Amino acid sequence: MAARGWRLLENYADRTEADVFAALAKQVAHLKSDMTTSMGLPALMMGLFNLLQFGSIGEYEQTVAEIVQGMYYEGYDFIHFCSMSVSAMLIEVVVRLGYAIKRIKEGVAIKDAIPLSMNHGKMPKLGTMLFTAHSTATAINAGKMVFTENPMAINYPQWITFAKYSYQQLKWGLVPKPALRDRIVLDAVLLLAHVVPLPPTREVEHE
């Protein structure tokens, strides 16, 4: 039975849910059951790479989409994605912990020193430290892929994290940072103008 381009599958007609939350829960349970199968769930946003039907990579001159599909067949699925996330999470923990310890040693209260905020503007120094750390890790992973010539060596979560912090760092460097620097310079000039008195002006005598 079809209407307006839709096809009704009679075998699945009874699989309906009146409650949207029950339907979502059933969908989550279904996805969870697929995680442990031989062909598990694809990694995050991996399906978007099917749109990249270009390139001539490797001995067999494969496109980007074909390379990604081959990675999935070789086991680069959601579980592998989660396991590769460990390095990015460790960087987050180590850098944020080091930042908190440094702030506490400087006399900042513990509740103010704990760097839980993801807002780059509130803690720009922390954002720069995280950007530097993730940039280093991403560069190492890029070198590993180049030398091994193995696409399975890509640390996909690390590249996603690097892209996120690159955007935040670029946005901070283009807009808030110059404005903040100009304000600091202006405040310093105004402070000097009040602290250092200007020399008195000399009156010119008219003959």
C-alpha positions in Angstrom: 0.0 0.0 0.0 1.4 3.4 -1.0 0.2 7.0 -0.7 2.0 10.1 -1.8 5.3 8.2 -2.3 5.3 6.4 1.0 5.2 2.6 1.2 3.5 0.8 4.1 5.3 -2.4 5.2 2.6 -4.7 6.5 5.0 -6.8 8.5 6.0 -3.8 10.6 2.6 -2.1 10.8 2.1 -3.1 14.4 5.4 -1.7 15.6 4.2 1.8 16.6 4.5 3.9 19.7 2.0 6.4 20.9 4.5 8.1 23.2 7.5 9.9 21.5 9.7 9.1 24.5 8.9 5.4 24.3 9.8 5.5 20.6 13.1 7.2 21.3 13.9 4.7 24.1 13.2 1.9 21.7 15.4 3.4 19.1 18.3 3.9 21.6 17.9 0.3 22.7 18.1 -0.8 19.1 21.2 1.2 18.5 22.8 -0.2 21.7 22.1 -3.7 20.5 23.9 -3.0 17.2 27.1 -1.8 18.9 28.3 -5.3 19.7 27.5 -6.8 16.3 30.3 -7.7 13.8 29.3 -4.6 11.8 28.8 -2.1 14.6 27.5 1.4 14.6 29.5 3.8 12.4 31.7 6.4 14.1 30.3 9.9 14.7 29.4 11.7 11.5 31.2 9.0 9.5 28.3 8.7 7.1 29.0 12.3 5.9 32.2 11.1 4.2 30.1 9.2 1.7 29.5 12.6 0.1 33.2 13.0 -0.7 33.2 11.2 -4.0 36.5 12.5 -5.1 40.2 11.8 -4.8 42.7 9.2 -6.0 44.4 7.9 -2.9 46.8 5.0 -2.6 47.7 2.1 -4.9 44.1 1.5 -5.9 43.3 5.2 -6.5 40.3 5.2 -4.2 38.1 8.1 -3.4 37.8 9.5 0.1 34.4 7.9 0.5 35.8 4.5 -0.5 38.7 4.8 2.0 36.2 5.6 4.8 34.0 2.7 3.8 37.0 0.4 3.8 37.9 1.6 7.3 34.5 0.8 8.5 34.7 -2.8 7.1 38.1 -3.2 8.8 36.6 -2.4 12.2 36.7 1.5 12.5 33.2 1.7 14.2 31.7 3.5 17.1 33.5 1.3 19.7 36.8 2.0 18.0 35.9 5.7 18.0 35.3 5.6 21.7 38.6 3.8 22.4 40.5 6.4 20.3 38.9 9.2 22.5 41.1 8.3 25.5 44.0 10.4 24.4 41.9 13.5 23.8 40.2 13.0 27.2 43.6 12.6 28.9 44.8 15.9 27.4 41.7 17.6 28.7 42.2 16.2 32.3 46.0 16.8 32.5 45.9 20.4 31.1 42.9 21.5 33.1 44.3 19.9 36.3 47.7 21.7 35.7 45.8 25.0 35.1 43.8 24.5 38.4 46.9 23.8 40.4 48.7 26.8 39.0 45.8 29.1 39.8 45.5 27.7 43.4 49.2 28.4 43.9 48.6 32.0 42.8 46.1 32.4 45.6 42.9 32.0 43.7 40.0 30.3 45.6 39.5 26.7 44.7 35.9 27.2 43.4 37.2 29.9 41.1 40.3 27.9 40.0 38.5 24.7 38.9 38.4 25.1 35.1 35.0 23.5 34.2 33.9 26.2 31.8 34.0 25.5 28.1 33.8 29.3 27.3 37.1 30.4 25.7 36.4 34.0 26.5 36.1 33.4 30.3 39.5 31.5 30.5 41.5 32.5 27.4 44.8 31.3 28.8 43.3 27.8 29.4 41.8 27.9 25.9 45.3 28.6 24.4 46.9 25.9 26.5 44.3 23.3 25.3 44.6 24.5 21.7 48.4 24.0 21.9 48.2 20.6 23.5 45.6 19.3 21.0 47.5 20.8 18.1 50.6 18.9 19.2 48.7 15.6 19.5 47.0 16.1 16.1 50.4 16.9 14.4 51.8 13.6 15.9 48.9 11.7 14.6 49.2 13.2 11.2 52.9 12.2 11.1 52.0 8.7 12.1 49.5 8.4 9.2 52.0 9.8 6.7 54.8 7.4 7.8 52.6 4.3 8.1 50.4 5.1 5.1 47.6 3.5 7.1 44.2 5.4 7.2 43.2 3.3 10.2 45.8 5.2 12.2 43.8 8.4 12.2 42.7 9.5 15.6 39.3 10.8 14.5 38.2 12.1 18.0 41.5 14.0 18.3 41.0 15.7 14.9 37.4 16.7 15.9 38.7 18.2 19.2 41.5 20.0 17.3 38.9 21.5 14.9 36.8 22.7 17.8 39.7 24.4 19.6 41.1 25.8 16.3 37.7 27.5 15.7 37.6 28.9 19.2 41.2 30.1 19.1 40.7 31.8 15.7 37.5 33.5 16.9 39.2 34.7 20.1 42.2 36.0 18.2 40.1 37.9 15.6 37.5 39.6 17.8 37.8 39.7 21.6 41.6 39.6 21.9 42.3 42.8 19.9 39.5 44.6 21.6 40.8 43.6 25.0 44.3 44.6 24.1 43.1 48.1 23.0 41.2 48.5 26.2 44.2 47.6 28.3 46.4 50.1 26.4 43.7 52.8 26.7 43.4 52.2 30.5 47.2 52.4 30.9 47.3 55.7 29.0 44.5 57.2 31.1 46.2 56.0 34.3 49.5 57.6 33.3 47.7 60.8 32.4 46.4 61.0 36.0 49.6 59.9 37.7 52.2 61.8 35.7 51.3 65.5 35.6 51.7 67.3 32.3 54.3 70.1 32.2 52.9 73.6 32.6 52.4 75.6 29.4 54.5 78.6 28.9 52.8 81.9 28.0 54.2 83.7 25.1 55.0 87.3 25.7 53.8 89.8 23.2 56.1 92.7 22.5 
